[in-house]
Amino acid sequence: MAAVTEAEGLVVAGRVAVRIDTAGTATSVGAIPSDGHVSVAQNADGEVAIVCDGLYWSYVGGVLTQLSDPDLPPPLTVCSLKGYFVYMLSDGRMFASDLNDFEVEGLSYAEAEQSPDGGVVAWVRGNDLLAGGKRSIEVWQINPGSEAGTFPFASVTTIIEPATQQTIGVLAPDSAIDGLFVASDKTIKILDGYSAVTISPPALNRAIDDDAYASAITATRWSSRGFTFYAFSGTNWTWVYNATTKTWHEQTSYGLSRWRVSKIMDLGGRLIAGHYDTGTLYTLDHDTHTEGTDPHVMDVYSIPVADAARRLAHAEAVLDIAPGTIAAGADRHVELAWSDNGEPFGHEMLRSLGAYAATRNQVRFHRLGSSFNRTYRLRMSAGGRRAVYGAKINASAMGRT
């Protein structure tokens, strides 16, 4: 996805390239006859380059054109920096186009200088061109002294992981965005200067490690109301990093174990989101609490409630929660369920949050049994504002067993 102008976006959905406008009108502009990974970049003149399975296209003035250049071998990915398109090859070489053009000169290429380890992706962070291989990432910057027709960037340094003082590579070509990427050690890292710092929690690291198609992990970014988010999605999971608060949360869609959104772009102030599988486009906003025609389910989990070897009697759960905010005449509910000692969640109990404009916001659950170790889950799915302000469990020890 690429926002070509404030009023025009370009989306590759399946094997079709589609032009969309701010009114949501979609118009096919041509075919991308491949099912492989798609890479899209835009230069300073608004021209767009597309790479898929070693083939490449230009999109200029509403026209999609397949390109062929004898000086450019089949590329893996494309990015753009300072008016140059940079193509990454599987052997680790990078080819740069002429300035604000698509044509590549035969000598306008370079390869990793510190650790030649094949190419995965080239991407941009600020003024840096990042050449990601399987075991290393090199940093390149514009070289004012480069001769015409040669590679216009110079190698600056290599990314180091501070904990080990070793180089680190990139795992998935579509997972590198800004200063974040899925690293070759199956963690998510952020660049602090030219050091790669792990920010993914252990549960996310396990999800990456267990993913049979980890090389297909995707990442996307969007900003809203002062917050910037990065969503990383694998085969059956999605985790979202709030770069403003530096916190993570999981994201799922109804009937799925992952979020249905794959890519997001800002088109004229509207956030356009694309479905990872069907190509369906959505608009993200704060006043819609469904995903298409499906409910948007919110889960909140407690920390474990335990007291060493003592069994606890759970007398009551008290929730301070947002009251009813959906249409007049409708009602909202919250579901409480729990898991004892790591077992599947069950024992579902429902309580009303009140009808539209209700002011009561305290919900109580009674007679919750006993357990040595329990985790609670709150679930809400009705359309409307959702917020949990606080929760309290009234529990007492039953004695040592």
Disulfide bonds with the S-S distance in Angstrom:
none
